[in-house]
Amino acid sequence: MTAENRNRLIALGAILVAGAALAWIAFGNIGENLVYYWKPSEMVSQGEKAFGATVRLGGVVVPGSVQWNPEHTSLTFLVADTHAPEAVKVKVACEQTPPQLFREGIGVVVEGSYSAYQVFRTNRLMVNHSNEYRAPTDGGMPDDAWKKSLSQADVEKT
């Protein structure tokens, strides 16, 4: 075997090994690592297929739906596609302290799973917000903003 043929054989072997590795990465168990992004209407329309799968649910927090219990860090609220009253809504239950920017009417993305009890249980709550910065008014701290919105929601419910 000549040196030229040996080099071609080594190059061909390297290409085959690289191609096999790429195929294994691309097609091997990729379905187990996918997280789908759905709106509430898309998730509800899936019916039983939506139960149990890990998904990201994105929408708007429905005004008047936030219930926060700081003693047990229990948070529940409704997420809808849009601000329209007839929009499909999904109940979300979260066992963590909400982010500082969390409030009613803001866009959120939650990651978790939808149960047969029509409750979306999340372990990750993210707030969609604009890139526009506005300084706190009246010398207040940004931390107070979501607490005020929650307390106003509680007052409006009574």
Stockholm file with secondary structure:
# STOCKHOLM 1.0

chainA/1-158         MTAENRNRLIALGAILVAGAALAWIAFGNIGENLVYYWKPSEMVSQGEKAFGATVRLGGVVVPGSVQWNPEHTSLTFLVADTHAPEAVKVKVACEQTPPQLFREGIGVVVEGSYSAYQVFRTNRLMVNHSNEYRAPTDGGMPDDAWKKSLSQADVEKT
#=GR chainA/1-158 SS CCHHHHHHHHHHHHHHHHHHHHHHHHHSSGGGGCCEEECHHHHHHTGGGGBTCEEEEEEEECTTCCEEETTTTEEEEEEESSSSTTSCEEEEEECSCCCTTCCTTSEEEEEEEECTTSEEEEEEEEEECCSCCCCCGGGCCHHHHHHHHHHHHHHHHC
#=GC SS_cons         CCHHHHHHHHHHHHHHHHHHHHHHHHHSSGGGGCCEEECHHHHHHTGGGGBTCEEEEEEEECTTCCEEETTTTEEEEEEESSSSTTSCEEEEEECSCCCTTCCTTSEEEEEEEECTTSEEEEEEEEEECCSCCCCCGGGCCHHHHHHHHHHHHHHHHC
//
